[in-house]
Structures are given as C-alpha cells and as structure tokens.
C-alpha cells in the first residue's frame, strides 16, 4: 500500500516536471521569432557598407553660372527635398545679390514648392522644401534663379541676364510598396520600396544570403529605386549587384541613403529596361526557431532521466 502511494507521488512529480518544461519551451518558441524581428540580435546586426552617403556635387553646364541639384534622386510623398547649388563669383559681383529663389516644379511645370535662400560668401546655397503628402508619383524638377533689384536688372548685359537661372534638374517621387518575406525559421520581415520602376519578385535566398528583386521600365529612361532592408534579416558586409555585376563603392549608382539600428536604406540607379537587383550580406536571419526545439528536447530528456533515476532509487527503499 505504502509502496503504491510513493510510486504515485513520484509519478505525479514527474508529470509536473514534464508539464513545466513543455510550458517553458512553448513560451521560448513563441518569443524567438519576435526577438529576431526586433533587430536585437547581439553581435549579428552590425553592417559594413562602403557606398557613398551623398552624390557628387553638380558642375556648371555650358555657360551656366548657377548650378542646382537635389540631395537625392528619389523622394516619397510628404518628404523634404533638399536643393543645393553654387553661384559663380563673377555673377555675384555683376548682380550684387546674395539672394536666390529655389523652385520645385511638377511635370506640367506648375510650382510644387518655392523658397528663398541666401548665397554664402563661398557662393553656395541650400533650401529645403516639403513635398505635398498627396504628391503623385512621377518626374519632378528643381531650378533656381538669382534675385536682382529691378533698378539694376535693366543695366545688366543680356548675356548676364541669361545666366541668372540654373538649368533644371530632375528628381522622382516614387511609387511606394511593401513586400513581406517569410524566412525559413518562420520570421516575417517587411521590405519597404519606393521606385520609378515596376518592382516585382522580391525574395530572400537565405543560403546565398541575398535579397533580390526585379525592376522594369520604358527602355531608354532612367530608373531609381529606394529599398529598406531590415538588419535582423540581412546584415554584415553588404553589396549591391545589378544583373550579377557588383556595383563599385566608388560609383554613384548606389547611395547609402540612411542607416539606423534596425535597418539600412539604399538608393539604386540604373537605366531601363529590365534588371535583376540583389542586395547581399554576410549575415542572414538566424534560424532560432530550429535551434529551440533541439534545446528543449535535450532539456526535457535530461529532466526525464533525472526523474526516472529518482523513481528507481525511491522504489529500492521499499
């Protein structure tokens, strides 16, 4: 009778141990994917990116004495466009002006935004203009014009007057899209894209440690795509390839637009028609969900072995 009672007690203890282990394992398994997505994987989130963080400064075109360029080639609706440029010393002396008006123009040449800026002693200027939150995707333009007092304007040579305005430069308001990628371990990552091209076939090859997608547009036109890559998915030494060819870090075809603790954003330029673009890294999303069941099985087996040993020893006393 006593022997049966002890056996039952030890059996209940064994059952309780197994249930507790199962609960802990289940909790750990559900937590792992969320942990992986937060980007808090210690030592596996750092990136090494050799691409430039800005485009080279624009040079004077032809007889122009005023240059203009936008900080980036692509923007999203509602973002701030930074426009910058230079004014030659000769034109500043001739006009006696340190004020310049910067304009953003829609495709139909209507004004999308305007701001005045001061020309520095070095001949540089910069202005920031917010795009409308409902701005349509497409090609936009930026230009600048030196402001001259009316009393002086009539005295300037026609050649000088013709040089008061910069040539226009174009930029793109990209069409936005997001693409969900499910990694082999079960984690889901969102890839943010803005582009002047049709973007398709966004996918992750974990074995090759690369994110790939295709871009397509009208042959002969220029294309640009902005893509944001979560570091929890892909990190380490990162490179961009177009049609299998690595883009040189010295090229301005790829710009590192931004980098945070959670993700990295590239701006990628190319000529249409169709290309396959790849972003490679040396670290890919770790398959924690696969490791967790193995660890749980090992822990469960160890506890089961200890419990059985305790049961055998207890029974020997009776």
C-alpha positions as CSV (number, residue, x, y, z in Angstrom):
1,X,0.0,0.0,0.0
2,X,2.8,2.5,1.0
3,X,4.8,1.4,-2.0
4,X,1.9,2.2,-4.4
5,X,1.4,5.6,-2.7
6,X,5.1,6.6,-3.1
7,X,5.1,5.5,-6.7
8,X,2.0,7.6,-7.4
9,X,3.6,10.6,-5.7
10,X,6.8,10.3,-7.7
11,X,4.8,9.8,-10.9
12,X,2.9,13.0,-10.3
13,X,6.1,14.8,-9.6
14,X,7.5,13.5,-12.9
15,X,4.3,14.6,-14.8
16,X,4.5,18.1,-13.2
17,X,8.2,18.5,-14.3
18,X,7.4,17.5,-17.8
19,X,4.5,19.9,-18.0
20,X,6.6,22.8,-16.6
21,X,9.4,22.1,-19.2
22,X,6.8,21.9,-22.0
23,X,5.4,25.3,-20.9
24,X,8.8,26.9,-20.8
25,X,9.7,25.5,-24.2
26,X,6.4,26.7,-25.7
27,X,7.0,30.2,-24.3
28,X,10.5,30.3,-25.6
29,X,9.5,29.2,-29.1
30,X,6.8,31.8,-29.4
31,X,9.2,34.5,-28.2
32,X,12.1,33.7,-30.5
33,X,10.6,35.0,-33.8
34,X,9.5,38.3,-32.2
35,X,13.0,38.6,-30.8
36,X,14.6,38.1,-34.2
37,X,12.4,40.7,-35.8
38,X,13.2,43.4,-33.2
39,X,16.7,43.6,-34.5
40,X,18.3,43.0,-31.1
41,X,20.5,40.0,-32.0
42,X,23.7,40.9,-30.3
43,X,26.8,40.8,-32.4
44,X,24.9,39.9,-35.6
45,X,23.4,43.3,-36.6
46,X,26.5,45.3,-37.5
47,X,26.9,46.4,-41.1
48,X,29.9,47.2,-43.2
49,X,28.9,49.4,-46.2
50,X,31.4,51.1,-48.4
51,X,29.0,53.1,-50.6
52,X,28.9,56.9,-50.6
53,X,26.3,58.7,-48.5
54,X,25.8,61.5,-50.9
55,X,26.0,62.3,-54.6
56,X,29.0,64.3,-56.1
57,X,28.3,68.0,-56.4
58,X,27.0,69.2,-59.7
59,X,29.3,71.1,-62.1
60,X,28.5,74.0,-64.3
61,X,26.8,73.1,-67.5
62,X,27.9,75.0,-70.6
63,X,27.9,78.8,-69.9
64,X,25.7,78.5,-66.8
65,X,26.9,80.3,-63.8
66,X,24.4,78.7,-61.4
67,X,24.3,75.0,-60.5
68,X,21.4,73.1,-58.9
69,X,20.9,69.6,-57.6
70,X,18.7,67.7,-55.2
71,X,20.3,65.8,-52.3
72,X,18.7,62.5,-53.5
73,X,17.2,61.3,-56.8
74,X,14.1,59.9,-55.3
75,X,11.6,61.1,-52.6
76,X,8.4,59.8,-51.1
77,X,5.2,62.0,-50.9
78,X,5.4,64.3,-47.9
79,X,9.2,64.1,-47.6
80,X,11.5,67.1,-47.5
81,X,13.5,67.9,-50.7
82,X,16.9,69.5,-50.1
83,X,18.1,71.5,-53.0
84,X,21.6,72.9,-53.2
85,X,23.9,74.5,-55.6
86,X,26.6,77.2,-56.3
87,X,26.7,80.6,-57.9
88,X,29.9,81.8,-59.6
89,X,31.8,84.8,-58.1
90,X,31.5,86.7,-61.4
91,X,27.7,86.6,-61.5
92,X,27.5,87.5,-57.8
93,X,29.6,90.6,-58.4
94,X,27.7,91.6,-61.5
95,X,24.3,91.2,-59.8
96,X,25.3,92.5,-56.3
97,X,22.9,89.9,-55.0
98,X,23.1,87.2,-52.3
99,X,19.5,86.0,-52.7
100,X,18.3,83.1,-54.8
101,X,14.9,81.6,-55.3
102,X,14.6,77.8,-55.4
103,X,11.5,76.2,-57.0
104,X,10.2,72.7,-57.3
105,X,8.1,72.1,-60.4
106,X,5.5,69.4,-61.3
107,X,5.7,67.6,-64.6
108,X,3.3,70.2,-66.1
109,X,5.7,73.0,-65.0
110,X,3.4,74.3,-62.3
111,X,5.1,75.2,-59.0
112,X,5.1,72.5,-56.4
113,X,7.1,74.5,-53.8
114,X,9.3,77.6,-53.5
115,X,11.8,79.0,-51.0
116,X,14.3,81.8,-51.0
117,X,17.8,81.1,-49.8
118,X,20.9,83.1,-49.0
119,X,24.1,82.7,-51.1
120,X,27.1,82.3,-48.8
121,X,30.4,84.0,-49.2
122,X,31.7,80.9,-50.9
123,X,28.9,81.0,-53.4
124,X,26.9,78.1,-52.0
125,X,23.2,77.9,-51.2
126,X,20.7,75.4,-49.9
127,X,17.0,75.2,-49.4
128,X,14.5,72.7,-48.1
129,X,11.0,72.3,-49.5
130,X,8.3,69.9,-48.3
131,X,6.5,67.8,-50.9
132,X,2.8,67.5,-50.6
133,X,1.7,64.4,-48.7
134,X,-0.5,63.6,-51.7
135,X,2.1,64.2,-54.4
136,X,1.6,62.0,-57.4
137,X,4.4,59.6,-58.4
138,X,6.4,60.8,-61.4
139,X,9.2,63.1,-62.6
140,X,9.6,66.5,-60.9
141,X,12.1,69.3,-61.5
142,X,14.2,71.7,-59.4
143,X,15.6,75.1,-60.5
144,X,16.9,78.3,-59.1
145,X,17.1,82.0,-60.0
146,X,19.2,84.8,-58.7
147,X,17.1,87.7,-57.4
148,X,18.2,91.1,-58.7
149,X,16.9,94.5,-57.8
150,X,14.7,96.0,-60.6
151,X,16.9,99.1,-60.7
152,X,19.9,97.0,-61.5
153,X,18.3,94.4,-63.7
154,X,17.8,96.9,-66.6
155,X,21.5,97.7,-66.6
156,X,22.8,94.2,-66.9
157,X,24.0,92.8,-70.2
158,X,21.7,90.3,-71.9
159,X,24.4,87.7,-71.5
160,X,24.4,88.1,-67.7
161,X,20.6,88.1,-67.6
162,X,20.5,84.8,-69.4
163,X,22.7,83.3,-66.7
164,X,20.6,84.3,-63.8
165,X,18.7,81.0,-63.9
166,X,20.2,77.5,-63.4
167,X,19.4,74.6,-65.8
168,X,16.7,72.4,-64.3
169,X,17.5,69.1,-62.7
170,X,15.0,66.3,-62.3
171,X,14.1,64.0,-59.5
172,X,11.4,61.4,-58.9
173,X,8.6,61.0,-56.5
174,X,8.5,57.2,-56.2
175,X,5.5,54.9,-56.1
176,X,5.5,53.2,-52.7
177,X,5.0,49.5,-52.0
178,X,5.8,47.0,-49.2
179,X,6.7,43.3,-49.6
180,X,6.5,40.7,-46.8
181,X,9.2,38.0,-46.7
182,X,8.9,34.9,-44.6
183,X,12.2,33.4,-43.6
184,X,12.8,29.7,-43.2
185,X,12.7,29.9,-39.5
186,X,9.2,31.4,-39.6
187,X,10.1,35.1,-39.1
188,X,8.2,37.7,-41.3
189,X,10.0,40.8,-42.5
190,X,8.6,43.8,-44.3
191,X,10.7,45.3,-47.1
192,X,9.8,48.9,-47.9
193,X,10.2,50.1,-51.5
194,X,9.8,53.3,-53.4
195,X,10.6,53.3,-57.1
196,X,10.2,54.9,-60.6
197,X,10.1,51.3,-61.9
198,X,7.8,48.4,-61.7
199,X,9.2,46.3,-58.9
200,X,8.5,42.6,-58.6
201,X,9.8,39.2,-57.5
202,X,11.0,40.4,-54.1
203,X,12.6,37.4,-52.3
204,X,15.2,36.3,-49.8
205,X,17.7,33.5,-50.6
206,X,18.9,32.5,-47.1
207,X,21.6,30.1,-48.4
208,X,23.1,32.8,-50.7
209,X,22.5,35.5,-48.1
210,X,20.9,37.9,-50.5
211,X,17.7,39.8,-51.1
212,X,16.7,40.1,-54.8
213,X,14.0,41.8,-56.9
214,X,13.4,42.8,-60.5
215,X,12.9,46.3,-61.9
216,X,11.3,47.2,-65.2
217,X,10.6,50.4,-67.1
218,X,10.5,52.0,-70.5
219,X,13.6,51.3,-72.4
220,X,16.0,54.3,-72.6
221,X,14.7,56.0,-69.5
222,X,16.5,56.3,-66.2
223,X,15.2,54.3,-63.2
224,X,15.8,54.7,-59.4
225,X,14.7,52.5,-56.5
226,X,14.9,53.1,-52.8
227,X,14.8,49.9,-50.7
228,X,14.9,49.4,-46.9
229,X,16.4,46.2,-45.6
230,X,15.9,45.1,-42.0
231,X,19.2,44.3,-40.3
232,X,17.6,41.4,-38.4
233,X,17.1,39.8,-41.8
234,X,20.3,40.7,-43.6
235,X,23.4,42.5,-42.3
236,X,27.2,42.3,-42.2
237,X,29.3,43.4,-45.3
238,X,26.6,44.5,-47.7
239,X,26.9,44.9,-51.5
240,X,24.5,45.7,-54.4
241,X,24.6,43.8,-57.6
242,X,22.8,44.6,-60.9
243,X,22.4,41.7,-63.3
244,X,25.0,39.8,-61.3
245,X,27.6,42.6,-61.5
246,X,28.7,44.2,-58.2
247,X,28.3,48.0,-58.1
248,X,31.6,49.6,-57.2
249,X,31.6,51.6,-54.0
250,X,33.2,54.4,-55.9
251,X,30.2,54.6,-58.2
252,X,27.3,57.0,-57.5
253,X,24.9,54.4,-58.9
254,X,24.3,53.3,-55.3
255,X,24.0,55.6,-52.4
256,X,23.6,54.7,-48.7
257,X,20.6,56.9,-48.0
258,X,20.2,56.1,-44.3
259,X,21.1,53.6,-41.6
260,X,19.6,53.0,-38.2
261,X,20.0,50.3,-35.6
262,X,17.1,48.5,-37.2
263,X,17.5,48.8,-41.0
264,X,19.6,50.2,-43.9
265,X,18.2,52.1,-46.9
266,X,19.9,52.1,-50.4
267,X,19.1,54.4,-53.4
268,X,19.9,52.4,-56.5
269,X,20.2,54.0,-60.0
270,X,20.1,52.3,-63.4
271,X,18.9,52.6,-67.0
272,X,15.8,50.8,-68.1
273,X,14.5,48.3,-69.4
274,X,14.7,45.3,-67.1
275,X,17.2,44.3,-64.4
276,X,17.6,41.9,-61.5
277,X,18.9,43.7,-58.4
278,X,20.5,41.9,-55.5
279,X,21.5,43.1,-52.0
280,X,23.9,40.7,-50.4
281,X,25.2,40.4,-46.8
282,X,27.5,38.2,-44.8
283,X,24.9,37.6,-42.0
284,X,21.4,36.3,-42.7
285,X,18.4,35.9,-40.3
286,X,19.4,33.2,-37.7
287,X,17.1,30.2,-37.5
288,X,16.5,30.4,-33.8
289,X,13.1,28.5,-34.1
290,X,15.0,25.5,-35.4
291,X,17.6,25.6,-32.5
292,X,14.9,26.0,-29.8
293,X,13.2,22.6,-30.2
294,X,16.6,20.9,-30.2
295,X,17.5,22.6,-26.9
296,X,14.1,21.8,-25.5
297,X,14.4,18.2,-26.4
298,X,17.8,18.0,-24.7
299,X,16.5,19.7,-21.5
300,X,13.3,17.5,-21.4
301,X,15.4,14.4,-21.8
302,X,17.7,15.4,-19.0
303,X,14.8,16.1,-16.6
304,X,13.1,12.8,-17.6
305,X,16.3,10.9,-16.9
306,X,16.8,12.5,-13.5
307,X,13.2,11.9,-12.6
308,X,13.4,8.2,-13.6
309,X,16.6,7.8,-11.6
310,X,14.9,9.3,-8.6
311,X,11.9,7.0,-9.0
312,X,14.1,3.9,-9.2
313,X,16.1,4.9,-6.1
314,X,12.9,5.6,-4.2
315,X,11.4,2.2,-5.0
316,X,14.6,0.4,-3.9
317,X,14.0,1.6,-0.4
318,X,10.7,-0.4,-0.1
